[in-house]
Structures are given as C-alpha cells and as structure tokens.
Amino acid sequence: MQGVSSEERSEATGDRVTVMEVGREVGAVTQAAAILRAIAGSREALGVTAIARAAGVSPSTTLNILRTLVHEGFVALVPDTKTYRLGLGLLEVARPLLNRSDVELLQPGLQQVATEFEATTTVWQVAPDDKALLLGRIVPASGIHIEFRLATRLPAYAGAIGRTVAAAGQSAGVLPRATLRTRFGAIRWHVPVPFETFLEEVEAAAARGYAVDRGHLVRGVTSVAAALCDRHQRPRLVVAAHLFQGQLTQERLEALGLALRGLVAAAQPAMFGVAEVLGPARRGGGR
C-alpha cells in the first residue's frame, strides 16, 4: 500500500458522483423479485403453491405475477406439469453483465460506499497461496485518501481482510485454529496484536458480518472488510474500505461496516449462487 494520494478522482465516474435516492418500494415489483428468487433457488420447476410459499406471496397474487412474467419471457411454463422455471428473457436482460469482471460487477456499490464515507474502497481476491490480491480500487472525490497499487498482495489473514477471511473459513469448517495460528505468526503487523485478541475479533466479525482493523496492519489506517463466499461458504472475494484513523466516529464506522455487509448480501447470491447449508458433519471440520 502506498501512503497518501492528492487531487485524484474516481476512475469510474470522474469528479462528479450522483447517488440515487431510494424512495418507497413498489409492492408488485418486490413480489415479482421474490417470486423470481424462489424459482431460481430450486433445481426443479415449481408449482404455484410452492412458489407462493417460498416467496411469501399469496397464491392468487403469485399466479397473476407469474402470468405476467411468462408473457415477458422471464419465466417459462412447463405445460405438462403446470410448473414454472426461469425463462430465457432473463438471459436477455442480464447479457450485459455476463462478460463483466468481478470488479465491474461490484463497482456501483463500492462507488457509493467510497462517496458516502470518503474512503478508498477495494476488491481483493482470496488466492490459494494464502494471499489476498488487489483486483481493483475506487478512490473518493476528496483530495486526500489512502492509496493502493493494483495487484498488491497481502497475507490473506492480515488486517480487516484477514479477520473476515478467517471468520468465513472457520464458519465453513475449512480453517483449523492451528493453521490460522501458523499463518498469523508469519504476518508483519505495524502495531502487534495478540493471537487471542485476533481470534476474538474474528469471532466478532463472524457475528456481525464485517471486520475492522484499527491501525494494526498499517499504522494510522483503519480498514473495514466483508467477505463474499461461494456456494460452499468458502471466502472468494473481499470488499473493503480504508480511511485514516479517527476519520469516522464509532457510529459512522459501524454504518460503514453495515454498508459493506449489505453490498456483500446483494452481490454474493448473484456472483456465487445461494450458499449451501452445511450440516454438522461438514461443519465439524477441524481436520
């Protein structure tokens, strides 16, 4: 990571950033989205009753919305069984997203976080060699900010990124404590943190959905991070925000963490699919 960059503007949108204000939700659209997610979450075509139950929408409303979605091509009716599955119309509207990189897909949410909290936001790939690789970053419009070089590599268990990666790994049962202790021992912290304290912070990250590092990895820099996991709940990407220590109040720091958690919640199902529920046999993975 570099120190501080001045008079640099967001690479994504230039000097001016417009944040859309969210007004009242449209009930029919919300219900249609729930119905589409219910169908997408099943490997088999579903009937109206099953879709209504999964979506939390009344059967009569579900049927009416399904008829509209079929007409628009977003849902296909299987005549023989009177069940429904996703239609090719969804592929038509999603096509512009298919060839986009992970950074491009996450960019709108990262831009909004960077603007709201005046923080540098980043996307990291969790590599198999226990490293985190910087794929992209967005800087705020303010003149002074934290700067990173693209392709920067960090130990995967260092800083806020490391805490959220460790939290996800332990939740998935793929990161024994002994392995984490070994990886932790190889990290160079500017302000050392005891391993037991680190473990407590990993547990806190697992509970709240994001992790915080207050100047331990890099003196004077506070980082907040949240992990995107695959269908097996293994961490694949991390979104993070970096700012100067003391730049935000505790309340605003928590709001930043919740914003990153919300970004992950919205992006993860689309990018990696719905996570599988791990049973006791798979969770018990200290081995």
C-alpha angles and dihedrals in degrees: 000000000000123000117246132334123203133207094006121142134208111284091211104056110002128233099331122061123188118202115200115232114229116224132177118330120244106237097212092052092048090050092048090052091050090050092050091049091049091054092044091052093061126076090209133053112268135215125233095262094051092046092048091050094048094045096044091234127127115262094241093051090044091054093050093049091046091055090054093046090050090050090052092047095243091115129033124213118222099213098198095056100022089232131134137230134172115287134222091252088079090057089053094056093039095049095097088060097050098082097038122114123241089257092053091049092051096039100094093053093043091049091054092050092047091052098044096047100028090235135135108250123205143185119217130189116219102227126205091243091068092260131122113223121204109234099174147339140203122208125209122248091248114105099238122052145136113280132205132188114236113253091028110159124212132176105273092233098047126110124340089327090056094049094053092043090050091047092053093044093051092045089054091049094238100109116067115203091241091058091048091050090053093049091045092053091060095055120104108219122191088212108027119231122199115248093237090054089048090053091052090052090049089054090048090051091052091051099048100032099242139061134223132206115192105199098308099115095035118016112243095013125107117200131188122193143177128190130230111214132199126237090283090053093249115144112252106159135018127205115202143174125212129197142150119288110263093018092117132038117241090258092053091045089056089048089053091052091050090049091055091045089052091049090053092047091054098042104037100070092047095046102037107014130244112320117248117240108247117222125216092267093057095039094053090077108141088129 
